[in-house]
Amino acid sequence: MVFAGSSGKTYPKLMPHQPRELVNGEIYHIVLRRIGEKNLFRNTDDYFRGIFCLYEFNNNNPVEIKQRRIERAKFKKYVEQLKRTRTAADENLIEKDKRDLLVEILDFSFMPNHIHLLLRQLKDRGISKFMLKLGSGYAVYYQRKYKLKMKGHFFQDRFTSVHIKTEEQLKTVFVYIHTNPISLIEPKWKEKGIKNPEKAIKFLEEKYRWSSFFDYIGKKNFPSVTSRDFLLEIMGGDDGCRKAVEDWIRYKGEIKKFKDLSLE
């Protein structure tokens, strides 16, 4: 089986995608992991490409990255030009870059060898379609960039998912996804605890930008990627998001709740 790009080219299937019962309007914690625990991101450019893919492949329409880049550059230039000259009557001429969204990306976190996503499905099989596009598109980029000749799968089996059914689960998985990068400065912290909570908090709030956490605490980072209004209301705004993460790091939460949602 192959994945066909909008250009007509075909690429090897990079993950199994048998239909699964994911329900429209429901929220799921998704993990996509590189096979063999190999790196998925080697440098800053790879992380930026991953962010770009999150945005662009959340589209029910065919996506050709090169063409989308050209279109977005033209659109951005047009908007900037119109901003300098527009009157009140011109406001209706500025239209947002239109995509036919498959999912709402509520939050995310990139790790060196895997990706965490919190998604609300908008269309039938929307999550499966999005994950196929995302996985195939990023894998092709990575293989071409690093001149890899691979047979078989790029990612580890199919993506894994947990259905988020309650508000308590939702709050817990919000914290879990955004605290995952702590393992980059304190390996095995989930088993042994965090030795330096204040250092971990500073790392997440000031240094680690490859997640949606900056945007949730009011620091503009990748605001176009995520739909945040729903979770901001649940969590109690920017301050509530920050407090939830800080409180958990300082051990006011329960580690057993994390284990139920970790997908590790």
C-alpha positions in Angstrom: 0.0 0.0 0.0 1.3 3.5 -0.8 0.6 7.1 0.3 -0.1 9.3 -2.8 0.9 13.0 -2.6 -1.0 15.7 -4.4 1.8 15.8 -7.0 1.0 12.3 -8.1 4.1 10.8 -6.6 3.7 7.8 -4.4 5.6 7.0 -1.2 5.9 3.8 0.8 3.4 3.4 3.5 5.1 4.5 6.7 2.6 3.4 9.3 -0.3 1.0 9.4 -3.6 2.8 9.3 -6.4 0.3 9.7 -9.7 2.0 10.6 -10.2 2.5 14.3 -13.2 3.8 16.2 -12.4 7.4 16.9 -15.4 9.6 17.4 -16.1 13.0 16.0 -16.1 15.7 18.7 -14.2 13.5 21.2 -10.7 14.2 22.5 -7.7 11.8 22.3 -4.1 11.8 23.5 -2.0 10.6 20.6 1.6 9.5 20.6 3.7 9.0 17.4 7.1 7.5 17.9 10.1 6.9 15.7 10.9 3.2 15.2 13.8 1.8 17.3 13.8 4.9 19.5 15.8 6.7 16.9 15.9 10.5 16.7 12.9 12.1 15.0 14.5 15.6 15.4 18.2 16.2 15.1 18.4 20.0 15.1 16.4 23.2 15.2 15.5 23.0 11.5 13.9 19.6 12.0 11.8 21.0 14.9 10.6 23.9 12.8 9.7 21.5 10.0 7.7 19.5 12.5 5.8 22.6 13.6 5.2 23.5 9.9 3.9 20.0 9.2 1.5 20.1 12.2 -0.1 23.2 10.7 -0.1 22.4 7.1 -1.2 18.7 7.2 -4.2 19.5 9.3 -6.1 19.9 6.1 -8.6 17.6 4.5 -7.5 18.9 1.1 -4.4 17.5 -0.7 -1.3 19.2 0.6 1.9 19.8 -1.4 4.4 21.5 0.9 6.4 23.3 -1.7 3.2 24.8 -3.3 1.8 25.7 0.2 5.0 27.6 1.0 4.7 29.6 -2.2 1.0 30.4 -1.5 1.6 31.3 2.1 4.5 33.7 1.1 2.2 35.4 -1.4 -0.6 35.6 1.1 1.6 37.1 3.8 3.0 39.7 1.4 -0.5 40.6 0.3 -1.7 41.0 3.9 1.3 43.1 5.0 0.8 45.4 1.9 -2.9 45.7 2.6 -2.3 46.6 6.3 -0.2 49.6 5.2 -2.9 51.0 2.9 -6.3 49.7 4.0 -9.3 51.7 5.2 -12.2 50.4 7.2 -13.8 49.3 4.0 -10.8 47.1 3.2 -11.2 44.9 6.3 -13.4 42.4 4.5 -10.7 41.9 1.8 -8.3 40.2 4.3 -9.2 36.5 4.6 -7.5 34.0 6.8 -5.5 31.2 5.2 -8.3 28.7 4.6 -7.8 25.0 5.5 -10.5 22.3 5.8 -9.4 21.1 9.3 -9.4 17.4 10.1 -8.8 18.0 13.8 -8.4 20.6 16.5 -4.9 20.5 17.9 -5.5 21.4 21.5 -1.9 21.0 22.6 1.3 19.2 21.7 4.9 18.5 22.7 7.9 17.4 20.6 10.4 15.0 22.1 13.6 13.9 20.3 12.1 10.6 19.2 8.4 11.0 19.6 5.5 13.5 19.5 2.6 14.0 21.9 -0.7 15.5 20.6 -4.0 16.3 22.2 -6.6 16.2 19.4 -10.3 16.7 19.0 -11.6 14.9 15.9 -13.6 17.1 13.6 -14.3 14.8 10.6 -14.9 11.1 10.1 -11.5 9.4 10.5 -10.0 12.9 10.9 -7.3 11.8 13.4 -6.3 8.8 11.3 -6.1 11.0 8.1 -4.2 13.7 9.9 -1.7 11.3 11.4 -1.1 9.6 8.1 -0.4 12.9 6.4 1.7 14.1 9.2 3.7 10.9 9.5 4.2 10.4 5.8 5.0 14.0 5.1 7.6 14.4 7.8 9.2 11.0 7.1 9.7 11.9 3.4 11.3 15.2 4.5 13.6 13.5 7.0 14.7 10.7 4.7 15.5 13.1 1.8 17.3 15.5 4.1 19.5 12.9 5.7 19.7 10.7 2.5 18.4 7.7 4.3 17.6 4.5 2.4 15.0 2.8 4.5 12.8 -0.2 4.0 9.8 -0.8 6.1 8.3 1.6 8.6 9.7 5.0 9.7 7.5 5.2 12.7 7.0 2.6 15.4 3.9 0.6 14.4 0.7 2.7 14.4 0.2 5.8 16.5 -1.2 5.1 20.0 -4.3 6.8 21.4 -6.1 7.3 24.7 -9.7 8.5 24.8 -10.0 11.5 27.2 -13.5 11.1 28.8 -13.5 13.4 31.9 -12.4 16.9 32.8 -10.0 15.5 35.4 -8.3 13.4 32.7 -8.2 16.4 30.4 -6.4 18.5 33.1 -4.0 15.6 33.8 -3.1 15.0 30.2 -2.6 18.8 29.7 0.0 18.7 32.5 1.5 15.4 31.3 2.1 16.5 27.7 3.7 19.8 28.8 5.9 18.3 31.5 7.3 15.5 29.2 10.3 17.6 28.1 11.6 17.6 31.7 13.2 14.2 30.9 15.7 16.1 28.7 17.2 17.7 31.8 16.3 15.1 34.4 16.2 11.6 32.9 14.0 9.0 34.8 12.2 11.8 36.6 8.9 9.9 36.3 10.3 7.0 38.2 12.6 8.8 40.7 11.0 12.2 41.0 12.3 15.7 40.2 15.5 16.6 42.0 15.3 20.3 41.2 11.6 21.5 40.7 12.5 25.2 40.2 15.0 24.3 37.5 12.4 22.2 35.8 9.8 25.0 35.9 12.3 27.5 34.5 13.2 25.1 31.7 9.6 24.7 30.6 8.6 28.3 31.0 11.6 30.0 29.6 13.7 27.6 27.5 11.8 24.7 25.9 9.9 26.1 23.0 9.0 22.9 21.1 5.5 22.5 22.7 2.3 24.5 23.0 3.1 25.5 26.6 4.6 28.9 25.8 1.3 29.9 24.0 -0.8 28.6 26.9 1.1 30.8 29.4 0.8 33.9 27.3 4.1 33.8 25.5 3.5 33.9 21.7 5.4 31.0 20.1 3.4 29.0 17.6 -0.1 30.4 18.1 -1.5 29.4 14.7 -1.0 25.7 15.4 -3.3 25.2 18.4 -6.9 25.9 19.2 -6.6 27.0 22.9 -9.9 28.7 23.9 -11.4 25.5 25.2 -8.5 24.4 27.3 -7.8 27.9 28.6 -11.4 28.0 29.9 -11.0 24.5 31.5 -7.6 25.3 33.0 -8.5 28.8 34.2 -6.6 31.0 31.7 -2.9 31.6 31.3 -2.4 31.7 35.1 -4.3 28.5 35.6 -2.2 26.7 33.0 1.0 27.9 34.6 -0.2 27.0 38.1 -1.3 23.5 37.1 2.1 22.6 35.7 4.1 24.3 38.5 1.9 22.6 41.2 2.4 19.2 39.7 6.2 19.6 39.4 6.3 20.6 43.1 4.5 17.3 43.9 1.0 18.5 44.6 -0.2 16.0 42.0 -0.3 12.3 41.9 2.2 10.3 39.8 -0.2 7.4 39.4 -2.5 9.6 37.3 0.3 10.2 34.9 0.9 6.5 34.4 -2.6 6.0 33.2 -2.1 8.5 30.4 1.5 8.2 29.6 1.4 5.7 26.7 5.1 5.0 27.5 
